[in-house]
């Protein structure tokens, strides 16, 4: 039976700002899950784009999470890999969609809440049969350089791949977390050091791509007996990706560092577009030698599983309906439309070997328990040995006492015999 493709594309339009209302809209109309883009000089020249879901400017954070992200998060607790990728022009609300604010939390904090709720339910339902381990990591790609946002001194990190671990970032710190507040603290800490800068479109524009990673490992005892030796392990990984905004060098109004950042961002997004183009080229996929250019950038290399791999992926394309954004909005919608044809085939990650961190902890715990039993047994054995030694000493002492008494009795008998001989000798004299 063929697997079901798992790649969804949704679009979110951000509200227009006051000054944008004065300038006017770009002719974008939203109706249901369709977006119509009309040029101002032609009523008949319209482009219609259809997506899995479209959120207009009135859509709240919770609505976006429920419709765009929650299905992916739910699959992670079942042991699937999932990715949520925010794509779009600078200033269209990608970081707001992903992180949100204290008053209006975005996809990342809501996903954290749902995952911990699952863990708490599992611990309540079967505290002796189910165990969970949650770990997180946070990285950015800035000027095609991978760095650790939770250990900022770690830069120039390399992307590796091996048979056991799959694709991973070498020396990226991982943090075991036990409660949502710990994850939120790590998220805030990493976001504070993420590269940002002012452009014409956004005063605090993200100048890097960021990936917040949550890994949920869970084990369950299988078999009829509680505490059975055989364990089933499942590992779900969630990538929460906030891409830097696409923009033209003219639009950012910058030079020097900003211009270099713009070039690097656009180059990596262009590589992303090339990967999606290759994945959706039906003629090319039919050829055995069909090449997918994942290695053309750090971004596409890192997202290799999310694009055409073992992952349930949702792309959230963010747009603005303001007049100034018309060209970029059209470009974003065309990109998102093509991405809809990407086919991912996700499978549950089950692991009965010692590859998961939770499994390693279980083995270490079992080894410690065995050592404790041995030590306890050693204490018992030592006590028994001491008791036997005391008993032996008492037996030896008893034997020595008996020998002394026997020797004393023998001396008495000898004295008696000698005295008897002396009496007999005097009697015959």
Wavefront OBJ file of the C-alpha trace (Angstrom):
o trace
v 0.000 0.000 0.000
v 1.483 3.357 -1.029
v 2.200 5.943 1.641
v 0.238 9.164 1.707
v 2.192 12.303 0.676
v 2.648 14.692 3.609
v 3.302 18.253 2.439
v 0.824 21.035 3.124
v 0.966 24.692 2.107
v -1.058 27.371 3.866
v -1.014 31.138 3.372
v -1.382 33.854 5.989
v -2.003 37.517 5.139
v -0.985 39.998 7.793
v -3.109 43.041 8.659
v -2.229 46.265 6.843
v -0.557 49.011 8.827
v -2.125 52.516 9.037
v 0.236 54.061 6.505
v -0.336 51.106 4.162
v -4.077 51.780 4.221
v -3.338 55.287 2.998
v -1.255 53.946 0.112
v -3.831 51.309 -0.809
v -3.926 47.534 -1.320
v -2.308 45.501 -4.076
v -5.467 43.887 -5.439
v -5.264 40.665 -3.417
v -8.636 39.087 -2.641
v -9.152 36.135 -0.311
v -12.160 33.858 -0.584
v -12.136 30.580 1.324
v -8.896 28.792 0.461
v -8.376 30.751 -2.755
v -6.414 33.946 -3.347
v -7.049 36.108 -6.388
v -4.366 38.553 -7.427
v -5.483 41.353 -9.772
v -3.384 44.051 -11.353
v -4.677 47.629 -10.995
v -4.659 48.333 -14.700
v -6.645 45.234 -15.720
v -9.794 43.783 -14.175
v -9.702 40.705 -16.376
v -6.024 39.917 -15.878
v -6.311 37.943 -12.626
v -4.357 35.055 -11.155
v -6.082 32.579 -8.852
v -4.085 30.508 -6.353
v -5.572 27.617 -4.395
v -4.013 26.306 -1.172
v -4.707 23.803 1.613
v -5.725 26.684 3.861
v -5.745 30.487 3.655
v -5.841 32.769 6.695
v -6.888 36.355 6.089
v -5.790 39.396 8.084
v -8.476 38.808 10.726
v -7.238 35.331 11.634
v -6.062 35.036 15.244
v -2.957 33.216 16.416
v -4.963 30.311 17.829
v -6.842 29.840 14.545
v -3.581 29.776 12.611
v -2.092 27.248 15.025
v -5.116 24.969 14.910
v -5.317 24.995 11.129
v -1.659 25.144 10.142
v 0.443 23.565 12.875
v -1.515 21.357 15.244
v -1.804 18.385 12.840
v 1.995 18.364 12.475
v 2.498 18.618 16.241
v 0.035 15.773 16.806
v 2.033 13.582 14.439
v 5.228 14.229 16.442
v 3.722 12.687 19.576
v 2.913 9.626 17.446
v 6.580 9.268 16.482
v 6.725 11.111 13.135
v 9.141 13.813 12.022
v 7.409 17.120 11.284
v 8.468 20.552 10.070
v 6.691 23.890 10.028
v 8.396 26.388 7.738
v 7.518 30.099 7.699
v 8.323 31.614 4.296
v 7.718 35.038 2.843
v 8.853 38.565 2.187
v 10.496 40.664 4.880
v 7.903 42.351 7.082
v 5.051 39.907 6.472
v 4.924 38.518 10.024
v 6.865 35.248 9.877
v 8.459 35.617 13.312
v 5.141 36.784 14.767
v 3.481 33.675 13.315
v 6.176 31.374 14.716
v 6.970 32.981 18.086
v 4.225 35.531 18.659
v 4.118 37.672 21.798
v 3.318 37.112 25.474
v -0.259 38.229 24.805
v -0.603 36.353 21.502
v 1.715 33.304 21.508
v 2.612 31.853 18.138
v 3.135 28.366 16.779
v 6.289 27.506 18.786
v 4.965 28.178 22.323
v 1.621 26.557 21.478
v 3.388 23.471 20.103
v 5.466 23.260 23.281
v 2.276 23.364 25.359
v 0.631 20.584 23.337
v 3.681 18.310 23.517
v 4.006 18.678 27.289
v 0.259 18.066 27.670
v 0.746 14.769 25.818
v 3.632 13.828 28.134
v 1.583 14.630 31.254
v -1.353 12.541 30.003
v 0.950 9.617 29.272
v 2.533 9.796 32.715
v -0.870 9.857 34.385
v -2.307 7.016 32.277
v 0.598 4.586 32.642
v 3.276 5.868 35.042
v 5.023 2.478 35.264
v 4.854 1.577 31.565
v 5.599 4.846 29.768
v 8.627 7.105 29.950
v 9.368 10.337 28.109
v 12.392 12.461 27.324
v 12.224 15.906 25.733
v 15.246 17.750 24.372
v 15.624 20.941 22.365
v 18.196 22.763 20.242
v 18.197 26.163 18.541
v 20.365 27.217 15.599
v 20.626 29.914 12.981
v 22.096 30.144 9.493
v 23.605 33.598 9.079
v 25.562 34.397 5.905
v 25.584 30.646 5.189
v 27.260 29.973 8.542
v 25.567 27.602 11.010
v 25.793 28.682 14.657
v 24.322 27.579 17.980
v 21.911 30.169 19.386
v 22.060 28.570 22.846
v 25.859 28.452 22.843
v 26.692 31.516 20.702
v 30.431 30.817 20.839
v 29.832 27.716 18.711
v 29.917 28.951 15.117
v 30.876 27.433 11.782
v 29.123 24.196 12.698
v 29.158 21.398 10.139
v 26.182 19.418 8.883
v 26.909 15.690 9.035
v 25.110 12.513 8.120
v 25.577 8.912 9.166
v 23.555 5.728 9.064
v 22.566 5.728 12.723
v 21.921 9.407 13.427
v 20.837 10.499 9.978
v 21.323 14.216 9.264
v 22.625 16.251 12.220
v 24.624 19.370 13.105
v 27.934 18.495 14.695
v 28.561 20.041 18.156
v 25.085 21.590 18.336
v 24.102 21.720 22.009
v 21.026 19.766 23.097
v 19.095 20.601 26.245
v 16.964 18.112 28.152
v 13.829 19.922 29.374
v 11.247 18.916 31.966
v 8.670 21.711 31.868
v 7.348 24.288 29.344
v 8.945 27.198 31.209
v 12.416 25.743 30.572
v 11.749 25.574 26.822
v 10.358 29.116 26.800
v 13.471 30.348 28.571
v 15.715 28.698 25.972
v 13.600 30.123 23.150
v 13.876 33.653 24.565
v 17.604 33.279 25.142
v 18.259 32.108 21.593
v 15.976 34.686 19.997
v 17.789 37.467 21.837
v 21.075 36.683 20.072
v 19.599 35.977 16.652
v 20.901 38.283 13.919
v 18.457 41.101 13.125
v 18.731 44.476 11.445
v 16.686 47.385 10.174
v 15.484 47.526 6.580
v 12.913 49.684 4.827
v 10.358 46.924 5.219
v 11.030 46.037 8.846
v 12.853 47.813 11.672
v 13.835 44.478 13.273
v 14.135 42.210 10.258
v 15.520 38.714 10.817
v 18.808 38.511 8.948
v 19.189 34.778 9.511
v 17.225 31.581 9.094
v 16.466 29.978 12.450
v 15.490 26.405 13.322
v 14.078 25.548 16.748
v 14.200 21.782 17.259
v 12.112 19.704 19.673
v 12.757 15.956 19.980
v 10.291 13.765 21.881
v 11.488 10.281 22.822
v 9.036 7.908 24.442
v 9.276 4.307 25.576
v 6.489 1.917 26.441
v 6.712 -1.487 28.047
v 5.190 -4.104 25.752
v 3.779 -7.420 26.861
v 1.208 -8.374 29.463
v 3.328 -7.839 32.552
v 3.943 -4.425 34.010
v 7.615 -3.602 33.878
v 8.251 -6.060 31.040
v 11.812 -6.158 29.817
v 10.887 -5.475 26.186
v 10.493 -1.780 25.417
v 9.133 -0.034 22.323
v 10.778 3.290 21.559
v 9.372 6.040 19.340
v 11.116 9.266 18.408
v 9.327 12.324 17.018
v 11.251 15.379 15.846
v 9.731 18.800 15.229
v 11.607 21.449 13.218
v 10.185 24.957 13.606
v 11.762 27.052 10.864
v 11.606 30.833 10.603
v 13.203 31.793 7.299
v 14.768 35.174 6.721
v 12.638 37.324 4.436
v 13.041 37.414 0.699
v 13.734 40.934 -0.587
v 15.470 42.876 -3.318
v 18.678 44.804 -2.690
v 16.834 47.987 -3.701
v 13.989 47.320 -1.278
v 16.188 46.961 1.812
v 17.687 50.388 1.248
v 21.038 49.239 2.554
v 24.621 48.681 1.597
v 27.700 47.098 3.084
v 26.662 44.546 5.708
v 22.944 44.742 4.884
v 23.650 44.265 1.194
v 25.862 41.238 1.895
v 23.187 39.751 4.159
v 20.599 40.324 1.439
v 22.735 38.504 -1.132
v 23.286 35.535 1.168
v 19.612 35.324 2.148
v 18.444 35.484 -1.455
v 21.046 32.931 -2.526
v 19.847 30.426 0.077
v 16.185 31.063 -0.759
v 17.027 30.648 -4.430
v 18.632 27.292 -3.569
v 15.435 26.386 -1.708
v 13.442 27.263 -4.818
v 15.735 25.090 -6.941
v 15.236 22.124 -4.620
v 11.455 22.521 -4.775
v 11.616 22.894 -8.543
v 13.630 19.676 -8.813
v 11.286 17.834 -6.460
v 8.209 18.899 -8.415
v 9.646 18.282 -11.884
v 7.657 15.191 -12.856
v 9.706 14.655 -16.011
v 12.957 14.805 -14.084
v 11.795 12.464 -11.294
v 11.192 9.748 -13.877
v 14.906 9.666 -14.673
v 17.115 7.393 -12.514
v 19.856 10.040 -12.438
v 17.515 12.840 -11.330
v 19.479 15.153 -9.030
v 18.050 17.176 -6.140
v 20.484 20.018 -5.300
v 20.241 19.807 -1.496
v 23.941 20.556 -1.052
v 23.822 23.917 -2.808
v 23.280 25.732 0.519
v 23.377 25.066 4.255
v 19.658 25.792 4.416
v 18.596 23.180 1.877
v 21.043 20.666 3.308
v 19.566 21.140 6.762
v 15.997 20.876 5.422
v 16.691 17.813 3.295
v 14.370 15.553 5.302
v 11.673 18.236 5.394
v 11.638 18.539 1.605
v 10.819 15.260 -0.074
v 11.938 13.094 2.847
v 10.684 11.318 5.957
v 8.693 14.228 7.365
v 5.231 15.746 7.631
v 5.856 19.304 6.483
v 3.672 22.393 6.540
v 4.824 25.561 4.795
v 3.248 28.782 6.034
v 3.601 31.387 3.269
v 3.253 34.862 4.769
v 2.123 37.735 2.571
v 1.150 41.398 2.790
v -1.732 42.829 0.784
v -0.205 46.327 0.862
v 0.382 48.053 -2.462
v 4.166 48.263 -1.993
v 4.385 44.460 -1.558
v 2.493 43.508 -4.730
v 5.475 42.114 -6.654
v 6.812 40.102 -3.716
v 3.329 38.840 -2.868
v 2.957 37.469 -6.370
v 6.399 35.873 -6.159
v 5.587 34.287 -2.765
v 2.277 32.871 -4.003
v 3.918 31.367 -7.086
v 6.612 29.789 -4.904
v 4.004 28.420 -2.487
v 1.873 27.108 -5.349
v 4.779 25.094 -6.706
v 5.704 23.804 -3.239
v 2.252 22.188 -3.005
v 3.436 19.533 -5.433
v 6.290 18.352 -3.184
v 5.694 14.803 -1.972
v 6.936 13.678 1.432
v 6.475 10.136 2.706
v 6.601 10.062 6.498
v 6.860 6.981 8.662
v 6.828 6.366 12.407
v 10.330 6.313 13.883
v 10.385 3.177 16.011
v 13.664 2.162 17.594
v 14.236 -0.935 19.699
v 18.003 -0.522 19.704
v 20.254 1.685 21.831
v 20.199 4.702 19.496
v 17.781 6.942 21.364
v 18.864 9.079 24.295
v 16.010 7.653 26.351
v 17.161 4.122 25.561
v 20.687 5.029 26.655
v 19.306 6.425 29.895
v 17.236 3.267 30.413
v 20.327 1.093 29.920
v 22.397 3.284 32.246
v 19.637 3.121 34.867
v 19.419 -0.673 34.534
v 23.209 -0.929 34.911
v 23.119 1.261 38.034
v 20.330 -0.860 39.504
v 22.336 -4.016 38.803
v 25.386 -2.490 40.493
v 23.261 -1.538 43.476
v 21.890 -5.088 43.717
v 25.425 -6.475 43.523
v 26.584 -4.118 46.245
v 23.601 -4.984 48.403
v 24.278 -8.672 47.780
v 27.916 -8.036 48.621
v 26.881 -6.505 51.935
v 24.711 -9.555 52.686
v 27.497 -11.930 51.691
v 29.973 -10.026 53.866
v 27.639 -10.192 56.829
v 27.237 -13.941 56.349
v 31.008 -14.322 56.024
v 31.599 -12.368 59.240
v 29.031 -14.520 61.044
v 30.707 -17.704 59.800
v 34.088 -16.344 60.834
v 32.790 -15.602 64.322
v 31.329 -19.093 64.516
v 34.633 -20.590 63.391
v 36.515 -18.579 65.978
v 34.146 -19.788 68.686
v 34.584 -23.392 67.534
v 38.368 -23.045 67.601
v 38.214 -21.442 71.029
v 35.990 -24.289 72.264
v 38.405 -26.875 70.891
v 41.385 -25.134 72.499
v 39.534 -24.971 75.788
v 38.739 -28.680 75.537
v 42.379 -29.463 74.803
v 43.531 -27.362 77.761
v 41.052 -29.117 80.006
v 42.163 -32.516 78.686
v 45.817 -31.658 79.257
v 45.045 -30.461 82.775
v 43.123 -33.698 83.463
v 46.021 -35.746 82.081
v 48.432 -33.972 84.406
v 46.144 -34.731 87.340
v 46.034 -38.430 86.391
v 49.834 -38.536 86.110
v 50.171 -36.910 89.524
v 47.731 -39.402 91.005
v 49.662 -42.359 89.527
v 52.974 -41.004 90.826
v 51.537 -40.521 94.303
v 50.146 -44.053 94.255
v 53.547 -45.494 93.298
v 55.222 -43.585 96.136
v 52.715 -44.970 98.661
v 53.245 -48.510 97.450
v 57.024 -48.072 97.625
v 56.909 -46.898 101.280
v 54.570 -49.747 102.194
v 57.001 -52.449 101.059
v 60.095 -50.820 102.583
l 1 2 3 4 5 6 7 8 9 10 11 12 13 14 15 16 17 18 19 20 21 22 23 24 25 26 27 28 29 30 31 32 33 34 35 36 37 38 39 40 41 42 43 44 45 46 47 48 49 50 51 52 53 54 55 56 57 58 59 60 61 62 63 64 65 66 67 68 69 70 71 72 73 74 75 76 77 78 79 80 81 82 83 84 85 86 87 88 89 90 91 92 93 94 95 96 97 98 99 100 101 102 103 104 105 106 107 108 109 110 111 112 113 114 115 116 117 118 119 120 121 122 123 124 125 126 127 128 129 130 131 132 133 134 135 136 137 138 139 140 141 142 143 144 145 146 147 148 149 150 151 152 153 154 155 156 157 158 159 160 161 162 163 164 165 166 167 168 169 170 171 172 173 174 175 176 177 178 179 180 181 182 183 184 185 186 187 188 189 190 191 192 193 194 195 196 197 198 199 200 201 202 203 204 205 206 207 208 209 210 211 212 213 214 215 216 217 218 219 220 221 222 223 224 225 226 227 228 229 230 231 232 233 234 235 236 237 238 239 240 241 242 243 244 245 246 247 248 249 250 251 252 253 254 255 256 257 258 259 260 261 262 263 264 265 266 267 268 269 270 271 272 273 274 275 276 277 278 279 280 281 282 283 284 285 286 287 288 289 290 291 292 293 294 295 296 297 298 299 300 301 302 303 304 305 306 307 308 309 310 311 312 313 314 315 316 317 318 319 320 321 322 323 324 325 326 327 328 329 330 331 332 333 334 335 336 337 338 339 340 341 342 343 344 345 346 347 348 349 350 351 352 353 354 355 356 357 358 359 360 361 362 363 364 365 366 367 368 369 370 371 372 373 374 375 376 377 378 379 380 381 382 383 384 385 386 387 388 389 390 391 392 393 394 395 396 397 398 399 400 401 402 403 404 405 406 407 408 409 410 411 412 413 414 415 416 417 418 419 420 421 422 423 424 425 426 427 428 429
